[in-house]
Amino acid sequence: MKNIPYARQTVGKDDTQAVVDILRSDFLTQGPAIERFEKAVAAYCGAKYAVAVNSATSALHIACLAAGLGPGDLLWTSPNTFVASANCALYCGADVDFVDIDERTYNMCAQKLMDKLLKATRKGKIPKVIIPVHFAGQSCRMDEIGDLARKHGITIIEDASHAIGGRYKGYPIGSCTYSDMVVFSFHPVKIITTGEGGMVLTNREDLYRKLLLLRSHGITRDPARMEYEPPGGWYYEQTTLGYNYRMTDIQAALGLSQLAKLDRFVARRTEIAARYNRELAGLPLVLHWQDPDGQSAWHLYVVRVDAGQTGKSRREVFDALRARGIGVNVHYIPVHTQPYYRRLGFRLGDFPAAESYYQEAVSLPMYYSLDAKEQKYVIDILRQVLA
C-alpha cells in the first residue's frame, strides 16, 4: 500500500551541510547564524526587523505581549485556525473572541469584521489586538482589515504561519504593509523548515526592541538600555519578565539554507495546485477559491466534499482515502468548538461559516516532493471514491 502523507519536509544535502557546519563551529546557540537568518527573512519580505524564536506559538505569544495585551484586554482571531492563534491571548491573561470566515477563502471575513466592530463600538468592547490568519497560504484581505484596525486603534498581528513566500497586492506576505507584526512558522509541514521554529517581523523599532527582550528572559546587555551603571563587562539586567524562546544556530542554519529554495518550493506547490484544479474540476467537490489580489504559498490544498451530490459524507471519503494509503487530513476543527473553549462559553452555532466549512473539508497531499505519479494516484483514487 502506498504511503503518501498530506505534508512532508524537503531537506537536501545543502541543508545537511549547513547544519554540520554549525555543529563544527563555535556557536550552537545565541550565535551569528541567528542574526543572518533574521536579516535574510526580513530582506526577502521587505520588512525592517525580524526576531527568530523556537516556534510560531512563541512568536504569537511575544507579539501579543509586545503589543501590550494583558488582563482586561480582548483579542479577536479566526475560528478556522490552529489553537495557538487564540491561545496566545489567554497566555497574556486576555480574553479571546472570533470573527467568522469568508465562505470562499476560509479566511477571516473583512465584512464580518466590520459588522462585529460596529457592534463592539456600541458596547465599548473593542479588541486591542486582531490576528487574521492566512489560511492554507492565502492572504486575508489585509488592506480592508488594516483600514478597519487603524480607524479603531487596534494592533494587527498577521498569523502567516502558512504563508511565507506568498504575496498580497504585489507585496510579499511578511512586509507588514498592512499590519504591526507578522508571524511565520518553520514547522516541518510548512513551506520551509527549521525543525521547530518561528519568527516575528515588524517595521516598528519599539516593537522590535520589546520582542528581543521577551525572547530571552527580558535580559539586556546593552548599557544604553540599562537602569544602572554597569560595574563591568559581565553585567546584564533583566528589565522585564521574558521567556526562553530562543532559536538555536542549528535551526537558523537550516532555515537559511531552506530560504534559498523558497521560491522554488512555492513554484512547485503552485504547479501541484494547478494540476489539482484541472483534474478535479467537475467532480462533486468545492475547490478553494483564490483571491486574484493575492498569490498563495499553497501550504495546504483543501477541497470540500459536496455530500448532496456524492451521497457520501466527508468521513466516508476521508476514511476511504486513508485506507488506500493517502494521508489526507482536516484543517481545522473550529477553535471555539474545542472542549476548553466550550468551557469558556462558546457554543456550536456561534460561527456558522467556519462550522459549515469544517463539516466538508479535506486536505489533500501538498508538498514539494510530491511527484506526478503520486499526485495522479491521489486524483485517481479520489475519483473512484466519489463515483
N, C-alpha and C positions, 0 to 999 in steps of 0.2 A: 504493500500500500504506500502511496506517495505521502510525503510529509512536507506540505507547503504552508509555512506559518503566515499569519497576517502581516507580520513585520519582521525585519531582521537587519542587524547592523552589517556594514561592509567595511572590513578592516584589511588593508593591504600591507605589503612588505614595507612600504614607506612609513606607514603608521607604526608598525612594529619597531622599525629602526629609530623613529623619533622617540619612542618610549625607552628603548635600550640606551640611547644617547643620554637621556636624563638620568637613568639608573647609574650610569658611569660618571655622572657629573658631580659637582659639589653640593647641589641643592636638589632635594626631593620634594620639598615644600617651602612656601614663602620665598621662593627664588625668582629669578628673572623671567622664567618661562610664563609665569602668570601674567605679568605686565605685557609681554609680547602678544599673548593670546588676546588679552583685553583690547589692546590697541588695534590688532588686526580685525577683530569683530566690529569695533567701533568704526574703523575706516571703511569696512565693507558696507556697513549700514548707513554711513553718513551721520553718525552721532558723535558728540564731543567726548563722552565719558562712558566707560564700561567697568563693571565690578563683577569679577568671577566668584562664584560660590559653589558649594558642594551639591546643590540640587536646585531645581526650579522652585520647589516648595520653600526652600530657604530664601531664594530670591524674592518670592512673593511676600514672605514674612518681613524681611528687612525693608522692602519697598513700602509696605504699609506703615512700618514704624517711621521711616524717613519722612513719610507724608504726614506724620503726626497723629495717626489713627490710634485711638485708645478708648477706654471705658466711656460710655455715653455717646460714642460716635456710631455711625452707620455706614456699612459698605454694601453696594449692590453689585451683583455679578450675574452671569448666565446660569440657568439651571442645567444646561447641556454642556457639561464640562467634568473634568476630574475633580474630586472633592477638595483638592488643595486650593483651588481658586476661591472657595468660600471659607475653608478652614483658616486661612491666613487672617481673616477678620477676627475670628474667635481667639486666635493666639494673642491678639493685641487687646483682648477684653472688650472688643466692639461687637455690635450686633450685625447680622447679615440678612439681606433680602435679595430677591432675584427679579430680573426683568425677562419676560418670556421671549422666545426666539422668533425670528422670521421663518415662515414656513418653507421658504425656498433655499436660503443659505444655511439655516440652522445656527446662525449667529444671533447675538443679542439684536433685537429689532429696534432700530432708531425711533420709529414711530411710537412703539410701545413704551420706550424710554421717555419720550417727550410727554406722553399721556400720564405716565406714572409720576414724572417730575411735577407736572401741573397739580396733581392731587397732593403730592408731598408738600409742595409750597403752601397750599392752603392749610395743611395740618401743621406746618412748621417742622417737618421731619425730613429735611434734605440730607442726602448722604454726603459724607465727607470724601469718600473715595468710590469710584466706579471702576470695575475691572471687566472690560469687554474681552471676550475670548475668541481668538481667531481659529475657529473650529476647523479641523482637517487640513489646515494650511491656508485657508481663505480669509482675507482680512474682513473685519466688520466694516460698516460704513463709518469710517473714522472721522471723516470731515463733518458729518452730521452729529456724531456723538461728541466730538471735540467742541463744536459750536455750542451745544447744549451745556456741556460742562463749564465752559468759560462764562456763560451767562449766569450760572449759579455758583461760581467759585468752587467747583468740585475738582479734586485731583483725579486724573485719569492714569491708570496703570494698565497698559495693554498686556494681557496674557497671550504672548506669541509663542508659547511652548511648541506649537505645531508648525510654526510659520517662518523660521529663518530661511532666507532665500526667496521668499515671496515678495510681491510688490503691491502697492495700492496707489492709484492715481499717479503713477510714474515714480513714486518714492519707494525705496526699499523698506520693507517692514523692519522696524528697529531704528528708523531715523528719528523717532519722537516728534515728527512733524505735527501730529495731532494730539500729543499726549505729554505727560510729565515724565513717565518712565515706561520702559518696555522690558518684559521678562522673556528669556529664552530657556529652553530645556535641551540638555545634551544626553538624555537617557538613550540607551541603545536602540530603542524603536524609533527615535526621532530622525531628522534629516541627516544631521551629523552627530557624532557621539564623543563623549569623554569618559564613557563608562557610566558614571553618575556625574551630574554637574548641571550648573545653571549660570545665568548671568543677568544683571540688570544694566540697562543702558539709559542714559539721560543726557540732556543738553544743559542741565542746571548744575552749576558748581556747588551750590548749597546742598542739594540732594546727594551729589557725588561724595562730598565730604562726610555726610552722615552715613551713607552706605558703607564707606570704608571702615568707619568706626564700628558700626553694627556687625560687620562681617567678622571682626576679630576682637571680641571681648570688650569693645568700647575703649580700646587702648590706642594711644598715640605716642609716637616717638619724635614728633615734630615740635621743637621748642616753641615755635610761633603759636601753637595751639594748646600749650600747657598753661595751667593756672599758677604754677610756682616756678621759680628759677631752678633750672636743672643743676643739681650738685655735681654731676659728672656725666660722662658719656654712656654710662649704664642705665641712665634714668629713663623711665617711661611713666605715663599717667593713664589711669582709667578715668575717663571723663563722662562716660555714660554706661548704662548696662547693655553690653553687647553679647554676642554669641560666638561659638567656634564653628563658623560656617565656611571656613576657608577651603578652597580648591587646592589640590596638590599640583606640583610641577609635572608630575607624571601624567595627570589628567590634562593639564594645559598643553603639554607637548602633543598628546594625541589629538586634542581639539584643533590645534594649529595646523597639524598635518591634514586633518579632515576638512578644515575650512578651505584649503587649497582646491578641494574637489567639489565644493558645494554647488557651484553652477552646473557641473556635470551631473551630480546627483539629482538636482531638481529637473534638469532637462530630461533625464531618463524617466523620472517619475511622471513627467508631463506626457511623454510618449506612451507610457503604460496606461495612463488615464484616458488618453485619446483613443487607444485601441479598445478599452472597455466601453467607452462611449459609442464607438461604431458598432461593436459586436453585440452589445446588449440592447441597442435601440430596437424597439418593437416588442420586447419581452414585457411581461406584466410586472415591471419594476418602475420605480420613480428614481431617476438619476439625479445626482446632486447638481443643482443649478449653479452656474458660475457667474458672478457679477462681472460685467465687461470692464468695470473700472479697476479691476484687480487681476493679479496673476498668482494663482495658488502655488504654494510649495508642495502640495499634494502629499502631506503626511499620511492621510487616510483616503481610501476610496470607498465611499458609503453608498449603498443602494437601499431603497425601501421596498419591501415586499407588499405588493397590492393583493391582499388576501381575497378581495372581492372578485378579482379576475382569475387568480390562480386556484382558488378553492383550498389553498394551503396556508397555514399560519407561518409567521416568522420562525417560530420554534421548529416546525417541521422542516423548513428549508435549512435552517441553521444545523440541525441535527444530521440531516442527510448529507450536507457538505462536509461536516466534521467526520462522518462515517467513511467518506471517500478520501480522507487524508488532507482535506483543505481546512487549514486552521483559521476559519473565519472568527470574527469577534463582534462585540456590540459596544459602540461608543455613542452615548453614555447613558447609564441609568441616571435619570434626573436627580440632582443632588438633594432637592427638597423631599424626595420620597425615601431617602435613606432613614433607617430607624433613628439614628442620632438626631437628624433634623426634624423628623416627625415629633420627637420629644420636645423640640423647641417650639412646636406649634404649627408647623407646616402640614398641609393636607393634600391628598390626591385631589386633583381638580384645580389647584392654585395656579398652575401654569400649563394650560391645556395644549398649547402648541408643542412644547417640549415633551409632554407625556404622549401625545399622539405620534410624534416622530419616533420616540423610543420604542413604541409597540411594533414598529415596522422595520427598524434599522438593522442592517448587517454590513460589517466592514469586510471587504474582500482583500485578499493579499495585495500589498503595495509596498515594494521596496526595490532598491536599485538593482540588485542581482536577480530579480525575478526574470527568468528568460522567456523567450517567445513560446517555447514548448510548454513550460509550466503554466503560463498565462492561458494558452489555448486549452489546456486541461481544465483549468478553473472555469473558463467560459463554457466549455462543452458540458461539464457536469452540471453547472448551474442551469443550462438549457434543459437538460434531462430532468432535473429535479422540478423545474417549473412547468414541465409539459403536462 
